[in-house]
Amino acid sequence: MALRLGRLGSRPCWRVVRGDCGQLRAWCPRGAFARICPLPGTAGPQPRRGLGHGPWAGGGSRLGTGLAAALAGLAGLAAATFGHVQRAEMVPKSSGARSPSPGRRDGDDDELARRCSTFMTSPVTDMRELRKRPEDMKTKMELMIMETQAQVCRALAQVDGVADFSVDRWERKEGGGGITCVLQDGRVFEKAGVSISVVHGNLSDEAASQMRARGKALKRKDGKLPFTAMGVSSVIHPKNPYAPTMHFNYRYFEVEEADGNTHWWFGGGCDLTPTYLNKEDAVHFHRTLKEACDQHGPDIYPKFKKWCDDYFLIVHRGERRGIGGIFFDDLNSPSKEEAFGLVKTCAEAVVPSYVPIVEKHCNDSFTPQDKLWQQLRRGRYVEFNLVYDRGTKFGLFTPGSRIESILMSLPLTARWEYMHSPPKNSKEAEILEVLRHPKDWVH
């Protein structure tokens, strides 16, 4: 059952600031503020404004890169790739508030219930199971991705001011499920999806084959290979051609071999796809991601930035999907806690890296020609996702896939014109130059 959620009243990431024409400002952990779109009816179109401004994964095991990528950039894709899913009734938030478990303080239970009450709905995993293993990475990651989903959804709903997010909770027969939140045809956003998936069971033959193809044959027990996979994924397509599309995904994977040895890794990233180049926006986006990465080591951002430029390449066009960001896979060092800390910091950077850019451009004027170019660039977005993205391909070729979740990343509208080429020295040609030759935006 799909529920409609209005603009939620509890917004820990958003504050009303007096003395600024009744506008809202976004709050980030460092206390920095950025403008957010005024509520509908409070102001007319706004002029364009300026923005305020290790050993990680390198040389690590290539274990399961294809499988980890099956979670990347796609809402609920983990479940789609590993078996049949079905709709389930929405579970009330109150179901998470259970009696305290034996041996645990009331305060511990109250804190978990309080944290879960801020989510879009209750976690995929039963609260009793989460309470049994509070220090397990699976619990920490699930709570983090639920929190990220709620923060991003509320931020986007606040900017849009009109459309609601639908909340679609689904279950996977073999184990686990997910929560897909989609805002469609709003005032600012044509389509915005933020989804989490938490699935477990045994790897399919197709998944195990991809792992073997990437150089790692895992030891099965009685023909089975237990796994746990979870992640948060989002793709956001604004209506205005001057407001860029953005994608992010952060995920965690565990596989247990027959001898009991457990392999784990994180993956993910965040990237920006503008229709027209705005250098100030590019600097803001990359600088925000760099500041997040720099908290964990000065060598991380340069490596993840190059990885992103290399991954999001539309080979047959000779151009990148967008102006990049960060991307990484198979992150299993220096320790599980340190790797999780990096992923958490990067997830927290999503809203401050993107929302100020959307607010800056959501009321920009544009021409039919601008809209046409946006439709053509969206065509390139579709081409990459369907032709090259490992996660999309893996999901589409797996029997029992949840197609709606796999294709959530696609825009509502796109266009292809035969032999289209923009005029030289035009603003359309300017963005193509950057897509063909990635730039360093922060130095």
JOURQUI-V351576 format. One record per backbone hydrogen bond with DSSP energy under -0.5 kcal/mol. NH is the residue of the N-H (numbers start at 1). CO is the residue of the C=O. Records with the same first field share a line. If there is no record, write none. Layout:
NH=CO  CO
//
This chain:
3=1  167
5=3  165
8=6
11=9
14=11
15=25
17=15  23
18=16
20=17
23=20
25=15
26=34
27=13
28=32
31=28
34=26
36=24
42=39
58=56
60=57
65=62
68=64
69=65
70=66  67
71=68
72=69
74=71
75=405
77=74
80=76
81=77
82=78
83=79
86=171
88=169
92=90
95=92
96=93
97=94
98=96
104=101
108=105
109=105
110=106
111=107
112=108
113=109
114=110
115=111
116=112
117=113
118=115
119=116
122=91
129=126
130=126
131=127
132=128
133=129
134=131
136=133
139=136
140=136
141=137
142=138
143=139
144=140
145=141
146=142
147=143
148=144
149=145
150=146
151=147
152=148
153=149
154=150
155=151
156=152
157=153
158=154
159=155
160=156
161=157
165=5
166=182
167=3
168=166  180
169=1  167
170=178
171=86
172=176
173=84  171
174=84
175=172
177=198
178=170
179=196
180=168
181=179  194
182=166
183=192
184=164
185=190
186=189
190=237
191=237
192=183
193=235
194=181
195=233
196=179
197=231
198=177
199=229
200=175
201=227
203=225
208=204
209=205
210=206
211=207
212=208
213=209
214=210  211
215=212
216=211
218=216
220=218
221=224
222=220
224=221
227=201
228=254
229=199
230=252
231=197
232=250
233=195
234=248
235=193
236=246
237=191
238=236
239=188
240=188
243=240
244=242
245=273
246=236
247=271
248=234
249=269
250=232
251=267
252=230
253=265
254=228
255=263
256=226
257=255  261
258=219
260=257
263=255
265=253
266=331
267=251
268=328
269=249
270=326
271=247
272=324
273=245
275=241
282=278
283=279
284=280
285=281
286=282
287=283
288=284
289=285
290=286
291=287
292=288
293=289
294=290
295=291  292
296=293
297=294
300=297
301=297
303=299
304=300
305=301
306=302
307=303
308=304
309=305
310=306
311=307
312=308
313=310  311
314=312  319
315=313
317=314
318=314
319=314
320=435
321=312
323=272
324=272
326=270
327=304
328=268
331=266
332=330
339=335
340=336
341=337
342=338
343=339
344=340
345=341
346=342
347=343
348=344
349=345  346
350=347
352=348
353=349
354=350
355=351
357=354
358=354
359=355
360=356
361=357
362=358
364=361
371=367
372=368
373=369
374=370
375=371
376=372
377=373
378=374
379=375
380=376
381=377
382=378
383=379
384=380
385=381
386=382
387=383
388=384
389=384
393=389
394=390
395=391
396=392
397=393
398=395
399=397
401=398
403=401
405=402
406=402
407=403
408=405
409=406
410=407
415=375
420=417
426=423
430=426
431=427
432=428
433=429
434=430
435=431
436=432
437=433
441=439
//
